């Protein structure tokens, strides 16, 4: 499984979770690839992103937004690994 993450932290994280993903993803790879956040969550993330770009986040909002950013990175890793599994199975 190739590691497409760019930062040392992302590379280490992906390398660390890869063995677990190999156990979990084979049966769920296509579902992981279809995953989309619900519209309310997406709207909240976009609201926070806009406020972040304008420098208008409160401390609580900044922590919330950082949580969503981390979650998004994790979902991206899951989807990258799932894509690899689907291609390997084809």
Order of alpha helices (4+ residues) and beta strands (2+ residues): alpha-alpha-alpha-alpha
